[in-house]
Amino acid sequence: MARILVTTDASPLGQQGVAHARALATALGAELTVLSVQTDPAPIVTGEFGYIVPLSEEELRTQQAALRDELTAAFPDTDVRIERTANRSVWQTILSTARSLNASMIVMTTHGRTGLGKMLLGSVAQAVVEHSTIPVLLVRGEQPVAHWS
């Protein structure tokens, strides 16, 4: 296993996945890449009208740089990537990045939503698992980090 790609949205739950991936990468001697996907600006809906908050390229680059700095500080000596969805879904962006890096595995945390919550909010993790051609390790937030031998 040469490279492990781990996704995070910089939330506490997302950060836990990185700890699991780092432990696995260390045990396997694999390189670790931390990926955060920056979504396209979401529309703000008021009444019958939708309004998209205009963000300039400069504002988007500023957000990317701030996120990159945060993740680089949190995970030193790790390859950090920030990718924009660019009119793709988050799961498609994750898989595209995994392909471009020739990743051997993807590690993600999952909320573990079921039923109505999953239907309304969707599941990025489920879509990645369904469409990935490489192994995907899903980690629940409350799981302690495994000590690999």
N, C-alpha and C positions, 0 to 999 in steps of 0.2 A: 504494500500500500504506500504510494508515493506522496499523495496529497489528500488532506481532509479539508473539506469546505464546511464551515459552520456558519449558520445564519444568526443574526441578532438584530433586534430593532432598538437596542440600547436600553431596553426596559430591564428591570431586575430579573424577570423570567427569561428574557433573551440572553442575558449575561450568564445565567446558570448553564445554558447549553455550551457556552464557550469553555467553561471549566471541565465539563465532561469531554469535549472534543480535545482539549489540551492534554488531558490525562491519557486519552487513547493515542493521540499523535506521539506523545513522548514514549509510550510503551512500544509503539510500532516503528519508531524512527521516521515518522512521516512529517512532511511540512504541513503547516496549518495556515489556512487562509480564513480570515473573519470577513464575512460579507454582510453589509447592511443595505437593504433595498430602499431607495428613496422613491416614494410614489409620486405620481403626477398630482398637481394640486386638485383637491376635491371641490366640487361645486357647493356653494352655500345655497340652500333652497329656502326661499321665502314665498309663502303663498303659492301661486300658480307658476311662479317664475324661478328659474335657476340662475344663479350668478356665479361665475367662476372668478375667484380672487386672482387678479392679475399679478403674477410673480415674474419679475424680469429674470433673464439668464444670470445676471449678476447676483440677484437675491438667491436663486437656486444654488449657484456656486458657493455663495457664502454659507448657506445651510450645509452643503456637502462638506466644506472645509471644517466647519465647527464639529460636525459629526465625526469626521475622520480624526480630528485632533482628540476628541473625547475617547474614541475607541483605541487609538494609538497609545494614549496615556494609560488606558485600562489594560491593554494587552501589548506591552512592549515586546519587541523581538518577534512580532507576528505580522504577516502580510495582511494588511487591512484594505478592503475594497469597498467603495461606495458606488453602487450602480443605480441609475435611474430606470424606472419602468419603461419610459418612452413609449407609451400607448400599449404596453403589454401588461399582463397580470403579474403579480408578485411571484407566483410559482413559476411562470415562464421565464422571468428574469433570473431566478435562482438556477433553474436548469440550464439556461443559456450560459451563465457564468461558470457553472460546473463543467460544461463541455469545453468552454474556451480555456479553462485552467487544466483540463484533463484530470479532474479530480477523481479519486478512487472511491470516495464515500462522501455523503452529505450528513451532517449532524444538525438536528433542529430540536428546539423545545416545542412542546405542544400544550395548549390549554386543556386538551382532552374534552372539548365540548361535544355534547351529543344532542340529539333531538332538535328542538326548535332553535336553540342557540346556534347549533352548527348550520342549520338550514338558513337562518337569517344572516349570520356572520360569515358563513363559508368556512373552509378549512384550507389554508395554504399548505399545511403539512400533508393533508390527505391528497391534495392535487399533486404535490411533489412525489409522494410515494407511488401514486397511480401512474405517473408519467416518466419517472426516472428509470434510466437504464443501468444505474449503479446503485449499490446498497445505500439505504437511508436509515439512520439511527434516530429514532424519536425518543426524546427524554421528557418525562413529566417533571414539572418544576420542583416537586417535593422530593424527588429521588436524590439520595446522596451520591456524590461522585464516586465512581468505581475505581478501585485501585487495581490496575492491570499489572500483571506480572510479566 
